[in-house]
């Protein structure tokens, strides 16, 4: 039974004052708190690369789990669309070398953004089952500070840098239940890099997320004849405070189950869901958790995690 045993994160110490930044665009503190959802944004150091963020997250995971040794790691997958330098070689190879992982460890990247954690979990689970692996690490690291234009109000007020590392093993805390995925390249221009800078159509992304995600999550629950009433917690991609609030409102009474926490970092892309799980999902209070990541592509993925009994 391949699933999640532990999660650790790394958030760079440097912060951007998001209220001060918003004021330069004639936006006040209330707008920052209510619409954006975070008054600070984390930003990596100038000399930190995507691989460095990844390494720090894995080191934190190893420190949290003394029974996990580097020599036990049989696969490393890095979810990123903003890898080291110009993207070649794959970032996971650089992380492998910096960490000193064994040469027999399989290393590859998954090029997805905000849906990447959910996709990555099931890609790695399938890979492990197909090859008989027992221990692997899924990393998310997508520092948008590499591509954000600080003069662009639509993006500079939202995105922060972070990385997470998830230990996947045969003895999990969380089993991976049913999942559903989707994509629509017709919305590719809504979140796109052009001439080295990231551009986003915020209105279109908001409409997509607020209308698409609840029916998609329900498809996952339908497989087990469950309803939202049966769910203990809902971990959405923390795209913005406004998006999370809009989905929660559409869920009615079940909206109270939606977690909202950007950890003073901002929209950390594929790292936002595992950060929620790390901080809220291991205290034993939930029997299940519904995940949904959505964004660049357009791409979306939803899944149900079930606490392992055994």
N, C-alpha and C positions, 0 to 999 in steps of 0.2 A: 504494500500500500504506500505509494509515493505521495508525500505531501509536505507541508511546511512545518519545520521543527522550531525555527527561530528566525528573527529579523533584527538587524541593526542598521543604524543610519549614520551618516556624517553630514553635518550642516556647517559650512564655512563660518568662521567667526565674524568676518566683515559684514556690515549691514549698511543698507541704504535707507535713509529716513524717508519713508514713502509719503508722509504728510508734507514735508518740505518739498519733495519732488512734485507732488500733486499741485501745490500752490503755484508752482511755475507754469502750470497749465490752467490756472484759474479754477482749481478744484479744492474744496475745503476738507477739513478733517472728517466731517460727517460722511462725505462721499467716499473717502478712503475706507472708513470703518464699515459702512453699510453695503457699499457696492463692490469694493475690491476685496475686503475681508482681512487685510493685514496692514499694519502701520509701518512695518519694516520688511525689507527684502534682503535675503542672504546673497552674497556675491563672493565668488571665489577670488583668491589672490591672483595677481597678474601672471605669476609664474606657475600657477596650478593648471594642470591639464585634466581632461576628462578621466584619464587613467589614474591620476593622483587622487581624485575624489573617490573613484572606485576602490582603490587600494585602502584608503582610510576607512571606508565602509566595511570592507572585508576584515580589516584588522579589528575593528570594533566588534564584528560578529565573532571572531575567534576569541577575543578577550571575554565576551559574554558566555562563551561555550567552551570551556577548557577541554571537553571531551572531543571536540572537533579539531583535528590536526591538519596542517597543510598537506601532509603526505596522504591524507584520507580523501582529499578532494579529487574527484574523478572527472568533473566537468565544470566549466566556467562559462556562463553566458552573460553577455553585457548588452542590455537594452539601451540603445542610444541612437540619435540622429545627428549628434554633434560630437563625433569622436575626436581623437587626437589629431593635431595638425590638419592634413587635408583628407583624412579618412582612410588612408591606406598606409600601413596595414590595418587590419581590424583591431579595434581597441582592446579586445579581450586578450589578444596575443601580448600586447604591451603590459597589461595588468598581470598576466601570468608570469612574465619575466620579473617585474618589479616585486611581486609577492614571493617569488621563488617556488611557485607551484610545480609539482612534478611534471616532467616532460610528457608523461603518458596522459595527462589531463586534456580532454577535448576542450577546445576554446573556439567560440564563435559569437558573432554579434547578431542582434535582432534589430533591424532598422524600423522602429515604430516610436511614436511619441506618446501621447497621453493615454492611449489604450495599451501601451506596451507591457505593463506589469501583468495584466490578465492574460494577454497573449503569451508572454514569456513563461508564465507558470505552466501552461499546458504544452507549449513547445518543449520545455525542458522535461516535464513529466513523461511525455511520449518518447523523447530521446532516451531517457533513463530506462524506461521499460523495454524499449526495443534493443538496448545494448546491455542490459543487466547491471546497470550502475546502481550504487547504493548511496553515494553522497555527492551532491553537487551544489553549486552556489549560483544564484541568479542575482545579477547586479543591475540596478537602474542608475544611470548617470547621464543627464542631458542638460549641461549648463548653457542656458539660453543667453547668458551674459556675453557669450561669444558671438551672438548674431543680432542681439537687440540694439536698435538705434535709440540712444537716450533722448533723442529729440522727438521720438514717436510716442505720443501719449497713449495710444491704444495698446502698446506692448510694454513700454518701460515701467509702467505702474503695476504690472501684474506678475512678472516672472522672476523667480529666484533660483539659486543653485543649490543642489543637494545630491546625495547619492544614498542608495540603500543596498544591503546585501541580505539575501534570503537563503537560508540553509534548507535544502530539500533532501529528504531522506526516507528510508523505509519505516522509520519510527516517528511519525509526525504528531504534532499537536493538532494541526488542521488538515483534514482530508480535502482533496479537490473534488467537489461534486459536479453536477451538470453545468455546462457553459454554452454560451452562444456568442457568435462573432458576426461582424458585418463590415462592409466598406462601400464607399460611394465616391469614386474619383471625380464625379461631377462637381464636388465641393472642394477640389484640390486648391483652387485659388483663394479659399477662405483663410487658409493658414499656409503660407508659402515663403520660401527664401528666394529673393531676387537681388542680384548684384551684391551678395554677401550679407544682406540685411533681412530680418524677419518682418513679414507683413501679415496682419490679421484683420479680417472683417468681423468685428466683434458682434454685430447684430445678427449676422447669419449663423455664427457659431452658437450664440445664445439660443436662437430659435431652434436650431438643430438639436441641441442638448435638451432643452426643456420639453420638446415634443417627442423625441425619439426614445429617450432612455427608459422611461417607466414601462412602456409596452415591451421593450426589449428585456428588461429585468423580469417582467412577468412571464415571458417565454421560458426563461430558466426555471422559474418556480412551477410552471405548468407541468414540466417533466416529472415532478414529484407530487403533483396534485396539491401544491401548497399555494397559499395566498400571502400577501404582504403582512397579514395578521400573524402569520407563523414565523416571521423573520425577527431575529433579536436585534440586529444592527445592520445598517446600510452604509457602506463605505464607498462614496463617490469620488471620482477624480476631483480634486479641489481646484477647478478651473478659475473660479472667482467666487467671492461671497454671493454675488447676485445669482449665479447659475445654481449653486448649491441650494440657496434659499428658494429659488423658483421650483426646483424639482421637489424639495421638501413640501412646499405649499401644495403642489399638485397631488401629493400622497395623502393629504388630509390628516387624520389622526396618526397615521403611520409616519408622518413627517418627523415626529419626535425621535425616530430611530436613526435619522440621517446624521452622521457625524460631520461637524464643521470645525476644522482646525488646520491652519496653515503653518503653525509652529513658528510664527514670526519670520517665515522664509519666503512666502508667496506661493505662486503656482510653480511647483517643482516638477511638472510634467509627469513622467512615468514613476517618479518617486513619491507622489502624494498619497496613493493608496497604501503602499507598504508602510509608510510612516504612520498612518492611522492605525494599521494593524499592530505595528510594533508597540505603540503607546497605549492602545485600548483593548487589544485582542487576546492578551495572554494572561488575564487575571482570573479566568475561569467563569466569568459571568455569562458569556454568550455560549449557546449551543450551536449557533450558526451565524453566518455573516454573508450578506449579499454585496458583491463588488460590481462596480461598473466604471470602466475607463472609456473616455471618448474624446475625440479631437482630431488632430492633424491627419489628413488623408483624403476625405474624411474616413475615420476608422473608429470602431467601437467594439467593446468586448465586455460581457457580463458573466458572472459566475457565482455559484453558491459554495462557500466553505462550510464544512461540517466538522465540529469538534470530534476528534478521534476518541473512541471509547476502547480502552484496553490498557 
